[in-house]
Amino acid sequence: MDDFVRTKLLEWGLSEWVEKFKDKEIDADSLYDLDDQEIDHVITKAGPRVKFKKNLRLLKCKQEQEAADLAQVFPSTSDTGKRKSDLQSDPSRLQSPAKRQRLSVSGFVESIILSDAKSIMTFVHARLHHQDQLCAFLKKKISDLETDKRELVGVFGKTGAGKSSLINAIIEEKNLLPSGSINACTSVMIKLEANTYSSKYEAEIEFITKEEWNDELWSFHQFFCKNGDHETEDNDDYLDAVEKLSAVYGEEWKQKSSENLMESKYFKAIPEFLQSKRKILTCESANELCAKVVKYTRSDSKQGEGNEGKKWFWPLVKCVTVRVPNNPFLQHVTLVDLPGNGDCNKSRDQMWKGILGNCSTVWIVTEINRAASEKEAWEILESVSSLIGNGGKCQQIHFICTKSDLLDDSDDLSSADVHDLITERNVQATDAIKKEFNKQSKIRKHFTDDSFKVFTVSSKEFLKENYLSPEETEIPKLQRFLQDLNDCHSETVNYVTRAHRILSLIQGAISRGVDSKKGEVCEELERNMSLQLDNVRKEMEDTYTAFKKCLDDGVEKSKCSYGEKLKNFLYDGKNGGAFYNLLKCVVENGGVYKPKKGKPINLNMKLASCLIDSIGAEFRKTFLNEVKCGAFSGVINTFTLNADSLIEEYQNAELQLRFLKTEEEKIEAKLNRIIQKQMKKVYSSLTETVENIMEEGYKKALAFTGEDTLYNMRETIKNHVHSKKDMFEQAKNTMLEKLHDLMVYVLETLEKTMKESIGLSFKAEECLLPDVSTELEMVKKYYNQLVGTPDNEISLTL
């Protein structure tokens, strides 16, 4: 074993395994070639083995990055004749040569700084081995430095809108997602992320459970028994069942029971499904991965034609995560290709709602031809607006018009004329879409003009440049948007800044230079904290009062209008078998029905609509999705102990005060994340309360059979609502209770965290802490390089 391997094991906190590696004669060369089986044999304990594998992957990734950067600085002379299409995978081609080199070097050096800072803090963490309160506190703070914040961008678009081609062009992976078939559509959620551990293309396939598929098979069987074989193309449930069964079983399902269809012979190609495991596909190229993954993601109306014996597994898939190597657009961003209306499968639908609620941006993709009047695009946006707006964390909606290069009768025109026609139509489409957005009252309850942007793009022209420059295709605009979301520089700065302040606290605790005035400093800090907590408390009390007033108004309006809402839904112009089937679907699914085409139906939301409308504006004002503003009128973000001003007066306490500044920022960020998560539960509580109270009525309505079933179902639902009209008051009280609980949690957490930080920074008894002056100096140098260099340009002097 050489010094390199020994050093790495020490950096990774694996010093106890040094002798084992020495016995196995593992040197720097063989370290990189260790496979999983060999690692399992050398490191026999699970915890250290996981840590080693993770760090080895990171080390390999860094080595690959170094090779890539050297290739950029010293390109092969044989590459000078490359065509434009060969250079599509180089995202820096959109920059000037000088800026390209500067960005490349800066990003590379930052990755080294971040890696070194993490190694230093891992080493310090291992040295904090005494069992006292301060050591435990510091170890937790170091562990909390490891955060991988990812921004979610949800992408919607109907079949044929060019969604896959758009994503491929933006992330500069021409053949990653399958596109081009007018008969096929994406049927499961596809997440796209960067592969930070390997240079391979990977797909991780998560299946629904065996029990869930068994339940679906049983429900299909019940449906066929009740309705026979006389169903037509007009019945979405019939078509959906046939499509799923034909995909997995071909024609065999027609003669089999649901029990027979669960036999293992049908799942030989996917044993992971029966084992409740995830399937991993690993490929060398995007083309290869695309070909392998298509059967898990796409439904095809012609999947049985000319494909005898071929299996399609998308009905069994919950989600597919595709990981792309060396992709700068996905480092801290996940693009999620989403089906439009969720799913009848409960676990898929819950995941769909969860992902949607966490999207900071949503892209609606539609063809530019008649984009403003495209019914399906606006229906999708309207149906998800409450989930992504007040019920989510979405800050921006991007309405993306694709295929802007396609013009009718353009064959005889010059390139200049085609260019002018394209740009003119782009302007007209943008104006028309913005006007249409202003008419969408339900959507505008959740989003303002500032949060709505229109893009007119051409993936084809971005690659070929026949008529438009790359910038005119607007693909680079979307790329820059993703790069801004990635904000890799911020990640490095944040980590190094927090690490610097933790090391400052350790060194400050050793020096104890502030002992003579620590009581005085603590009194100032606690006085400031008390005043700041009073401000937070006052804002929260005002918010609660405002919510109660709005909800009281909503309850009165609900009591006056629910009868008319029921009449409109249950009776007006709705007779015959078609409405009976629809109503049956609604009551079978707890008041919610999601047809494959058209708007989803949610009777619970209709009944709760006055309550939802009454609180909408106040909710938006209280829980702004804009990160910079923060919840409760920004009072959490403005909370401060005034540590900066105290440094001037108490210079001996500078290290501790700077650490407290970091603690402020961390607790504010943590509370904002918690508020963003919990506010969704507060908002959805109105509909959920109504849904829970209506459940009994739906079950009673579903029990009817024979003559007058439709009449009995209608009357049962109507009478149930009449008898439970206090549900609006219950919904109000539930929301106020959840709001109150959130406020109490935020106040208590803020006070407890800052009290603990002040106490351990200044009041802790003498304890044995390691000297970290060397580590502090190293991290301080990195901090100065990152923050102190003009324009944040970093030199290679490490």
N, C-alpha and C positions, 0 to 999 in steps of 0.2 A: 504493500500500500504506500502511495506517495503522499506528499504534504497536501496536494490539492484535495484528495478525498478526505483526509483527516480534517482539513479546514472546513469543508462543506458540511461534514457531519456535526462539527461543533457549532457552526452557524445555524444549522437546522434543529439544534437542541437534541441531538442524538449521540451524545458523547459516550453513552454506555455501550454503543454498538461498534466503537472504533476497533476494539480488539477482534471482534468477529469478522469485520471487513479485512483486517490485517491477516487473520488466519486464512481467509479465502483468497488472499493476494489480489484484491480488487484495486486497480489503479485508475488513473483518469480516463484512459482509453476504454477499459472494460466497463467503467461506471456508466457510460452513455449507452452501452449495448445490453445492459441487464434487462431481462424480460420479467414478466410478472411472476412466473414460476420460480425463477432464481431469487428474486427479491423475497418471495414468501419463504423460501428455504433459509435465507440468511437472517431475515428479521422475523422472528416467530411470534411477536406480540402484535395484535391488531392495531392498537393506537399508534405506536411508532412507525409501523409499516405504512399506514395511510399517510402519515406526515411525510415520510420519505418519498413515497410515490408522487405526492403533490409537488414537493420541492424539486424532484428530478424532472418532472414535466415542465415546470417553470424554467429550470436551467436549460433544458433542451430548446425551449421556445426562445430564450434569450440568445442562445447560440445561433439558431436559425435567423433571428432578427439581425444579428451582427453580420452574418453571411450575406443577407439580403441588402443591408446598407452598404457593405463593401462593394457588392455588385453594382449598386447605383453610382457610387463614387468612382469606381474603376470598371466601366462597362466593357464587355467583350467587343473587340473590333469587328467580329463577325456579325454583330447586331445592327450595324449601321444601315443595313438595307431592309429593316423591318417595315412591313406595311402597317397602316394605321390600326387595322383590326387586331394586329398582334400586340399592340400596346394598350389595349383597353383595360387590362388588369392593373395598370399603373395609375392610381388615383391622383398622383401629383402632377400628371400631365396637364391638368387645367391651370397650373401655376406657372409663373415665369421661371426661367432656369435658376436665377439667383434665389428667388423665394423658395423654389422647390428644394434646393440643396439645404437652405437654412432650416426649413420645416423638418426635413428628414433627419438632420443632425440633432436638432432640438428634441424631437420626439424620441430618438434613440437614447440620448443622454438622460432624458427624464426617466426612461424605463430603467436605466442603470441606477440612477439616484433612488428611485422608489424601491428597487430590489435591495440595494445596500442598506437603505433606511430600515426596511423590514428585517433584514438580517441582524442589524444592530439591536433593534428592539426585541427580537427573539432571544438574543444573547443576554440582554439585560433582564428579560422576564425570567430566564433560567437562574439568574443570580439572586433573585428575590425569593430566597428559600426559607426565610424565618417565618414562623407562624404567629405573626402579630397583625393587628388591625390595619396598620398603614401598608404593610407589604401586600396583604390581600387586596386592599383598595387599589394599589398601584398595578398589581398583576391584572386585575380586571380592566383597568383603564388601557393597558397595553393590548390586551386581547380585543378590546372594543375598537382598536384602531383599524382592524381588518374589516372593511366594509366594501362590498361590490354593488354600488348603486347602479341600477339599470333603468333606463327610460323605455317605456313601452309605447310603440306606435302601432295602432290598430288600423288595418287596411281592409276596406269593404269594396265590393264591386261585383256586378252581375256577370254571368258567363259571357265571354266574348268581349268584355270591356277593355282587355289588354292589361289586366292587373299583374299577371305573372311577368309579362314582357317589361312592364314598368319597373317592377322590383329588380329584375335581372339587370336592367340598364343602370339603375341608380347605384346598386352595389357593385356594378361592373363585373358581373358573372353571367356571361351571355346565355349559358344553357343550364342554369341551376334549377329553376322552377319550370316544370313542363308547361308549354303554351302552344297555341295554334289550332287546337281541335274545337270546333264549334259544338261538338256533341258532349264534351267533357267539362266537368266543373269541379272545383275544389270542394270536397265534402267534409273535411276535418280541419281543425285548426293547425296551422303550420307556423312555428316560431323560427325565426332566423336570427342566429347569434354568431359572434366571432368564436372560432376555435382557438383558445388561448393556450392550449396544452399540446397541440399537435399540428403538423403541417398537412394532415389529411382532411378530407371532406367527410363529415359524419352525419348520420341521422339517428336520432334516438326515438324509438316508437313506443308510445305508452298506450296500452290496450285498455278497453273497458273490462270489467271483471267477468268471469264466467257466469256468475249469478245474474248479472245484468243482461247478458246475452240470452241466457236461459229464460229470463222474464220476458224479453222481447219476443223470443220464439213462441212462448206460451200465448202472449197477447195477439201475435199474428194468427196463431191457430184458432183462437177464440173468435177473432174477426172473420176468418174464412168460414167457420162453422155457422155463425149467425147470418152472414150475408151470402154464402154460397159463391158460385163462380160467375154470377151475372153482373158483377161490377164492371164499370166502364172507365174510360180514360178520364172522366170527370171527377172520379173519386180519388183525391190525393192520398188518403190513407192506404187504399188498395194498391195504388201505383208505388208508393213508398215501400210497402211490405214486399211486393214482388221484386222491386229493384234490389233491395238488400239481400233477400234470399237467393236471387239469381246470381248475384255477385259472388257470394260465398260458396254456394252449392251447385251452381249451374242449373240443370233441370231436375236434379235428384230430389230437391225439397218437396216436389209436388206429391210424391208417394210416401213421404216419411212423416212420422210423428215428431213433435218437438223434442221428445226424449231421444229418439234416434239421431236427430240432427246435432246432438251434443256429443256424439261418439268421437273418440280421439282421432279416428282415421281421417276426419275432415280437417284436422288442424296439424297434419304432419309437417307442413312447411313453416308453421309458426308455433313450435312447442312452448315458446315463451308465454303465449296467451293462456295455455292451460296451467302453466307454472306461476302465473301472476307476476311475471317478470317483464322487464323492458327489453326490446330487441334493439341491438346496435348494428348499424350498417356503416362500414368504413371503406372509403374509396380514394383513389389517387386523383380523380378529376371530377369536376362538376357534372360533366356528361354522364359518367358512369353512375354517379349517385342518383341523378335524375331518373335514369332508366330503372334503377332498382327500387326507388321510393314511390314511383307513380301508382303502383297497385295498392299502396297503403293510404293514398291521399285523394285519389280522383274517382269520381263516379262517371260512367260513360253510358249514354243511352244505347250505344252499340257494343257494350262490353261482351255480349254473347255471340256477336257476328264474327265469324272467322277466328274465334279465340277459344275453340273447343278445348277443354282441359285447363285453360288458364284461370287462375284464381285471382279474385280482387278482394282485398281484405279491409278496405276502408270502413265497412259497417262495424268492424270490431275495434277500430282505432279511436282512442280518445284524443290524442294530440301527437304531432310529430315535431321534434325539435331538430332543425338542420343547423349544423355548425360549420362555418366557412373559415378556412385558415387565412391568416395575414390580410384581414379585411379591415381597413381603417374606419369604414362607415358603421361598423357593428361592434366596436370595442366595448362600449357601454350602452348600446342601444339594442333592443330586441324588436324586430319587425314581426308583427303577427298578422298573417293572412287569415281573415275571419269569415265564416259563413254568415249570411245576412241576418237570419232570424233565430239564432240559437239552435237548439236541438231537442227532439222529444225524449232522447236519452237523458236521464236526470243528471248523471255525473258529468256528461259532456256539456249540458246546459249550465250547470253550476260553474264549471271551469270557464265557459264562454262569458258568463256574467262577471266572474271574478277578474278575468283578464281585461275585459272591456272597462270595468270600473277603475282599473289601475292605469289605463292609457292616459298619458299626458297629451297626446296628439292623436287625432283620428283622420285618416285619409279616406275620402269617398271618391272612388274611381269610376268614371263613366266616359263613354265616347263623346267627342266634341259635337258630333252631329246631333242636334236637338238636345244638348246637355241640360239647358235650362228647363225644358219641359219633360225631361226624363223622369217618369213617374216613380220607377223603382228606386232610383237613387235617393230621391227626397223621402220616400216612404221608409227606407232603411234609416236615414238620418233622424227622421221623426220618431221612429220606434225605439231608437237607442238613446235619444237625447236626454231622458231623465236618468239613465244609467251612467252616462258619461259626464253629464252636467252637474246638477245639484247632488246626484247620487254617486258621483265619481270624482275624478281629479283632472279631467280634460281641460287643457288651457287653450288649445287651438284646433280648429277644424280646417282641413285643407281639401277643397273640392278640386279634384284633378281631372282635367279633360284630356283624354288620350287621343292618339291618331290624328293629331292636328295637321299632319302633312297630307292626309287623304282629301283630294278634291275631285269633284265630278268634272269630266270633259276638260282635263288639263293637258292632254297629250300634245295638242298643237301650240301650247303656250311656251314662251321663252322662260328660262330659269328665273329671270328677274321678275316676270309677271307672276309666276307661281309663288315666288317669295312674297310679293306684295299682297297677293290674295290670301295667303296663309296668315300673314301678320294682321291683315285687316279683319279676317274672321276671328282670330284670337281675341282681338280687342272687343269685337261685338259679343262674342260668347262670354267674356269676362263680365261685361256690363249687364248682360241679360241674366246671368247667374246671380250676381249681386242683387239685382232687382227682385228676382224670385226669392232669394233668401229673406229679403225684407217683408215678403208676404207670408212667410212661414211662422205664424204666431206661436205655435207650440214649441218650435225649436228656439225661437228668440226669447222664450221664457228662461232659457238656460245659457244663452250665448249672445254676446254683443257683436257689433260690426267689427270691432278690433280683433276679435278672436276668429274671424272667418276670412280665409284667403282663397283665391282662385289661381290655379296653375293650368296653363295650356301646354301640353307636352307632346313630344314625338320621340318615342324610343328608337324608331327606325332612322330618323334624321340625325339623332345623336350619334349613331354608329356610322352613318354613311355620308352625311353632310352634302346631300345633293342640292338642297335649296336653302337650308337654314344653317347658321353657325351653331356650334354646341350651346352657346349661351342663349340663343333664341329658342332652343328646344325646351328650355327651363328645367332640364334634368340637373344641370349644375346647381341651380337654386335649391333644389331638394337635397342634393348632396351636401351643400353647405349647411343646410338646416340640420342634417344628421350629424355633421361634424361639430356643429355648435352644441348639440345635445350630448355628444360624447365627452367633450370638455375634459380630455385626458389630463391636460396641464393642471386643471383645478384639482383633480384627484391626487396628483403628486404633491402639489403645494399644500393641500389640506392634511395629508398624511404627515409630511415633514414638519409642518407647523405644529400639529398636535403632539408629535413625537418630541419635538424640541421643548415644548412646555412641560411635558411629563418628566423629561430628564432634568429640566430646570427645577421642578419641585423636589425631585430626589436629592439633587445637589444642594438645594436650598435647605432641605431638612437636615442634611449633614452639617452644613456650616452654621445653622442656627444663629446667623448674624442679626436676626430681628428680635431676639429674645427680650431685649430691654423694652421694646415698644409693641410687642405682639398683642398685648391686651388692648392697647389703644387702637391698633389696626383692626382687630376683630370687632371692637365696638362700632367702628365706622362702617365696616362691611355689613354687620347685622342690622344697623340702623338703615342703611341703604336698601338692604333686602326687604325689611319690613315695609318701607314706603312703596317699593316696587310691587310687592305682593298685594298691597292695598289697591294699587292701580288696576292690577289684573282682576282682583275680586270685584271691584266696582264695575268694570266693563262687562264682566260675566253676569252680574245681577241685572244690569240694564238689558243685556241680551235676552235673559230669561223672561223678563217682563214683556219685552217686545214680541217674543215668540208666543207667549200666552195670549196676548191681545189678538194677534193674527189668527191663532188657532180657534179662539172663542168665536171669532167672526166666521171661520170656516165651518165650525160645527153647526151654527145657525143656518148657513146657506145649504149645507148638506141635508139637514132635516127638511128644508123647504123644497129641495130639488130632486131627491132620490127617486120619488114616484115617477116623475117625468123621464128620468134616465132609464128606469126599468122598463117603462112603457116603450120607449124608443128602441131598446135592445130586444125585448121579448115579443113585441106585437107588431109595430108599425110596418105594414106591407110585407110581413115575413110569415109565409104559410107554406105548407107542403113538405115533401120529403127532404128537400135540400136543406131547409132551415132545421128540420128535426135532426138531421145528421150533424149539422154544425153545433146545435145546442147540446147534443149528446157529447160531442168532443169537448165542449167547454166544461160541462159538469164532470166528465171523466177525469179532466186534468185540473181540477180545483179552481175552475173559473178562468183558465188561461188556455188558449188554443193558438198554435203557430202553424198556419198553412205553409206549404212549400212556396206558394206564390201569394202576393198580396200582404196586407197589413195583419200583424198579429192581433188577436182579440184578447182583452183582459178585462173581464167584468168587475173584478176587485178594484182595479185602477179607475174604472168608470165611476164606481160608487165612492171612491176616496178622492175623486178629482177636485172637488171644492176645497177640501182640506189641503191638498197638494198645491193648488193654485194660491190659496190664502197665505201659505208660508214661503212661496217661491222666492219672492224678492228679498225678504228678510234673511232667508237661508243663504242666498247668493252673497248678500252683503256681509254676513257673519263668517261664512266659510269660503272665502275667495280661493279659487284654484291657483291664483297667481302666487308663486312661491315667495316672491320678494315682499308681498304685502302681509301674508300670514292671516291666521284666523283671529276672531274677536278684535277687529279693527287694528290688527298688527300689534296688540299689546304684549303678546308673547315675544315677538321679535325685538321689541324695544326694551325688554327687561334687561337691566344692567346693575351691577354692583359698583359701577364707576371705578373699576380697578385701574384704568389708565390714568385717571386724575390723581389717584392715591399714590401711584409710583413716584410722582414728583416729590411728594411729601415724605414718603417712607421708602427711600432708595434701597435700604438694606432688605426690604421685603419684595424687591422687584421680581425675583424668580417665582415666589409663591403667588404674587398678584397676576403675573402673566399666565400662570397655570389656571388660576380662577377665571381668567378671561376665556380660556379654552373651554373650561367647564360650562360657562354660560352658553357659548356657541353650540356645544354638543347637546346640552339639555334642551335648548330651543329647537334644534334640528330634530331631536328625538320626539319632543312633544308635538311638533308640527306633523311628523309622520304618523304619530298615533292619532292625532285629531283628524287627519285626512282619511285614515282607515275607519275610525269610529263614526265620523260624520255620515258615512254611507249608511251605517246601521240606524243612525238617528233618522235620516231621510226616508229610508225604506220601511221604517216601523209603521208608518201610516197605512200603507197598502198591506203589509204583512198582518197587521191587527185585523183589518177587514177580511183578509183572506182566511185567517184562523176562525173567525166568527162565522163566516159563510160556509165553512167546510161541512158542517152538519146538514145545512140545507142542500148542498150539492149531493151528498150521499142519499138523502131522502128522494130527491128528484131522479136520481139514477136508478132507483129501485123499481120504478114503474115499468110495466110491460103491457102489451095488448092494446085494446082500443083506447082512444082518448089519452094515449101516453103523452103526446105533445102538450095537450091542454093541462094535464096533471103536473107535468114538469114545470110549466110556466107558473101555474098557480102556487106550487110549492115554493119556488124561488121567491115569488112576490110576497107571499105570506111570511116566509122566513125573514126577509128584510124588514117587513113591517114590525114583526115581533122583536127584532134585534136592533131597532133604530138607535139605541143607546151606544151602538158600536162606534159612532162618530166621536162621542165623548170619551170612550175607552181609547180610541186611537190617539186622540189629543193627549190624554194623560200618559199614555205609553211613550209618546215622543218627548214630552216634557220630563218624564222620569229619566229617559236615556240621556237627554241633554244635561240634566242636573248631575247624573253620575259621571259624565264626561268632564264637566267643569270641576267637580270635587277631585277627581283623579288628577287632573292637570295641576290644580293648585297644590295638592298634597305632594305630588311628585316633584314639582318645582321647588317647594320649600324644603322637603327632605333632602333632595340631592344637593342643593346649595349649602344647607347647614352642614351636611356631612363633609363636603369639600372644604369649607372654611375651617371646620373643626380639625380635620386631618392635616390641613396645610399649616396651621398655626398652633393648634392645641394638643397635638398628639404627644404622648410621653416619649422619652428617648427610646429609640429602637435601632437595631443594627441594620443599616442600609449600605449597599456597596457603593464604592467611589465610582461615579460615572462621568468624571470630568473629561476623560478621553472621548467617550461616546458623545457627550454633550458638545464637545468641540467639533467633532466630525459632522454631527447633524446640524449644528449651527452654521458650518461652512456650506452645507447643502442648502440650508434655508436662505442664506445670503445670496447664493448663486441663483436660486429660483425667484426670490422676491426683489433682490437688490440690483440685478442686472437690467439695464435699459431695455424696454420692450419685451422683457422676459426672455431675451435670447441668451442661451446658455452655452458657455464655452465647453471644450472637451477636456479642460484641465480638471481632472478628478483627483 
